[in-house]
Every structure is written in structure tokens, then in C-alpha cells.
């Protein structure tokens, strides 16, 4: 990483390794990249300070914990100006794991994880559809996730 705050090829390689497996130790990364573990540590600190690295996530199989339904919900807003208010209310619903402000038909696109379809119905009816500013919703149940991978970071030309 240079002093201007731009990232270089080593930074990109560190990120790629950690995005593939966030449990990889700095010493293992250092050996792969032929640098010291201190270099990896310093670079990760800088990447965090720059806001490029914002955290690390644990990936689990929800079905093994009894959560068998993944659904996507298109949310139609009464007015797009209500996005901030609706988004804040959606954040309070623990079954919602992601939400995106979108272009197109929906104002917000939401991913929900529930135990079963009855649980999903309860979340939709008792929590989401009662939020002021939501005009209506459209639900799509996922039958299978075929791709879930980190972004591949390309080398800068």
C-alpha cells in the first residue's frame, strides 16, 4: 500500500485470501505472499482504517439450526421518500438478514431466513406488512442456493 492510501497488488492478494477463508492466519498469508506477518498485520490495519475492511463474518448452514426457508421479498413503498423510515423499521426484524434500496419495481429488496413457511407467514403478516410506508410486498421462496462466493478481486492493470 502506498502513502496515498491506494491499495496495491499485495493488498488485493491479502483481501482475496481472507475473503476466501477469513480464518486464515496472518502468518499463513505472509508465507503465501513471501512477506512478513507484521506486513500483513500493518496492511490489514490500514485497510480497516480506509474503510475497505469493515468486519468479518461467520458463515453457517442455517438449515442445521432449524431455519429451512430462505425468501426474497420485493417491497413496494408508498413513496420513495419513506425509504429511510421503512429501512429503520426493517432493521428491527431479526429474520431479515439483508436489505437493498433498488431501482426497478421494488423500492427495497429483502432477504429473510425463517424456520418454516408458517414462520415466514407470521413475519410477513405480523411484522413487515404492518410497517407504515409499505404499500405491498411480493415474496419469492428460494428452492436452492447454487452460488454463494466472495467477489474475485482483479489485479489493477
C-alpha positions as CSV (number, residue, x, y, z in Angstrom):
1,X,0.0,0.0,0.0
2,X,1.4,3.4,-0.9
3,X,1.3,6.5,1.2
4,X,-1.6,8.0,-0.8
5,X,-4.0,5.4,0.5
6,X,-4.2,3.4,-2.7
7,X,-4.1,-0.3,-2.5
8,X,-1.6,-2.4,-4.4
9,X,-1.3,-6.0,-5.6
10,X,-0.2,-7.3,-2.2
11,X,-3.3,-5.7,-0.5
12,X,-5.5,-7.2,-3.2
13,X,-4.0,-10.7,-2.6
14,X,-4.4,-10.4,1.2
15,X,-8.0,-9.4,0.7
16,X,-8.6,-12.3,-1.8
17,X,-7.1,-14.9,0.6
18,X,-9.2,-13.6,3.6
19,X,-12.4,-13.3,1.5
20,X,-12.0,-17.0,0.6
21,X,-11.3,-18.0,4.2
22,X,-11.4,-15.4,6.9
23,X,-9.9,-17.8,9.4
24,X,-6.5,-17.8,7.5
25,X,-3.9,-16.5,9.9
26,X,-1.6,-13.6,9.0
27,X,1.4,-15.9,9.2
28,X,-0.1,-18.3,6.6
29,X,-0.9,-15.3,4.4
30,X,2.6,-14.0,4.8
31,X,4.2,-17.3,3.8
32,X,2.0,-17.4,0.7
33,X,2.9,-13.9,-0.4
34,X,6.5,-14.0,0.7
35,X,6.2,-11.1,3.2
36,X,6.3,-10.9,7.0
37,X,3.3,-11.5,9.2
38,X,3.9,-7.9,10.5
39,X,3.5,-6.6,7.0
40,X,0.1,-8.4,6.7
41,X,-1.0,-7.0,10.1
42,X,0.0,-3.4,9.1
43,X,-1.7,-3.7,5.8
44,X,-4.9,-5.0,7.4
45,X,-4.9,-2.2,9.9
46,X,-4.6,0.3,7.1
47,X,-7.4,-1.4,5.1
48,X,-9.6,-1.2,8.1
49,X,-8.7,2.5,8.7
50,X,-9.5,3.2,5.0
51,X,-13.0,1.5,5.5
52,X,-12.2,-1.2,2.9
53,X,-12.4,-3.9,5.5
54,X,-15.4,-3.4,7.7
55,X,-15.6,-6.7,9.6
56,X,-15.5,-10.4,9.3
57,X,-18.5,-12.8,9.1
58,X,-19.1,-16.3,10.2
59,X,-20.8,-18.5,7.6
60,X,-23.2,-21.1,8.9
61,X,-25.6,-23.6,7.5
62,X,-29.0,-22.2,8.7
63,X,-30.8,-25.4,7.9
64,X,-28.8,-27.3,10.6
65,X,-30.1,-24.8,13.1
66,X,-33.7,-25.4,12.0
67,X,-34.1,-22.4,9.6
68,X,-35.2,-24.1,6.4
69,X,-36.8,-21.3,4.4
70,X,-34.9,-18.5,2.6
71,X,-37.2,-16.0,0.9
72,X,-36.7,-12.8,-1.0
73,X,-39.2,-10.0,-0.6
74,X,-39.8,-7.2,-3.0
75,X,-41.1,-4.3,-1.0
76,X,-43.3,-1.6,-2.8
77,X,-43.1,1.7,-0.9
78,X,-45.9,4.2,-0.8
79,X,-43.3,6.9,-1.7
80,X,-39.6,6.5,-2.2
81,X,-39.0,9.3,0.4
82,X,-40.2,6.8,3.0
83,X,-37.1,4.5,2.4
84,X,-35.1,5.7,5.4
85,X,-38.1,5.2,7.8
86,X,-39.0,1.8,6.4
87,X,-35.4,0.7,6.4
88,X,-35.0,1.5,10.1
89,X,-38.1,-0.5,10.9
90,X,-36.9,-3.4,8.8
91,X,-33.6,-3.4,10.8
92,X,-35.6,-4.3,13.9
93,X,-36.8,-7.6,12.4
94,X,-34.2,-10.3,13.2
95,X,-35.3,-12.7,10.4
96,X,-34.2,-10.1,7.8
97,X,-30.6,-10.7,7.0
98,X,-30.1,-8.1,4.2
99,X,-32.0,-5.3,2.5
100,X,-31.2,-3.3,-0.6
101,X,-32.5,0.0,-1.9
102,X,-33.1,-0.8,-5.5
103,X,-34.1,0.5,-8.9
104,X,-36.9,-1.1,-10.8
105,X,-40.3,-2.4,-9.5
106,X,-39.3,-2.7,-5.8
107,X,-38.2,0.1,-3.5
108,X,-36.5,-2.4,-1.3
109,X,-35.4,-6.0,-1.9
110,X,-35.0,-8.1,1.3
111,X,-33.6,-11.5,2.2
112,X,-35.4,-13.3,5.0
113,X,-34.5,-16.6,6.8
114,X,-37.2,-18.4,8.7
115,X,-37.8,-21.8,10.3
116,X,-40.7,-22.8,8.0
117,X,-43.4,-21.3,5.9
118,X,-45.6,-20.7,8.9
119,X,-42.8,-18.7,10.5
120,X,-42.4,-16.8,7.2
121,X,-46.1,-16.0,7.1
122,X,-46.0,-14.7,10.6
123,X,-43.0,-12.4,9.8
124,X,-44.7,-11.1,6.7
125,X,-48.2,-10.6,8.3
126,X,-47.3,-9.5,11.8
127,X,-44.1,-7.6,11.3
128,X,-43.3,-6.5,7.7
129,X,-46.7,-5.7,6.2
130,X,-47.7,-3.6,9.3
131,X,-44.8,-1.1,8.7
132,X,-46.1,2.3,7.8
133,X,-44.9,3.3,4.3
134,X,-45.0,-0.3,2.8
135,X,-47.7,-0.4,0.1
136,X,-47.4,-4.1,-0.6
137,X,-44.9,-6.9,-0.9
138,X,-44.1,-9.7,-3.2
139,X,-42.5,-12.9,-1.8
140,X,-40.2,-15.4,-3.6
141,X,-39.1,-18.5,-1.8
142,X,-35.7,-19.8,-2.7
143,X,-35.6,-23.5,-3.5
144,X,-31.8,-23.8,-3.6
145,X,-28.8,-21.5,-3.5
146,X,-26.4,-22.6,-6.2
147,X,-23.8,-19.8,-5.9
148,X,-22.6,-18.1,-2.7
149,X,-19.0,-16.9,-3.1
150,X,-16.8,-13.9,-2.4
151,X,-16.1,-11.4,-5.1
152,X,-13.0,-12.1,-7.0
153,X,-10.7,-9.1,-6.8
154,X,-8.9,-8.4,-10.0
155,X,-5.3,-7.1,-10.3
156,X,-5.1,-3.5,-11.2
157,X,-3.7,-3.1,-14.7
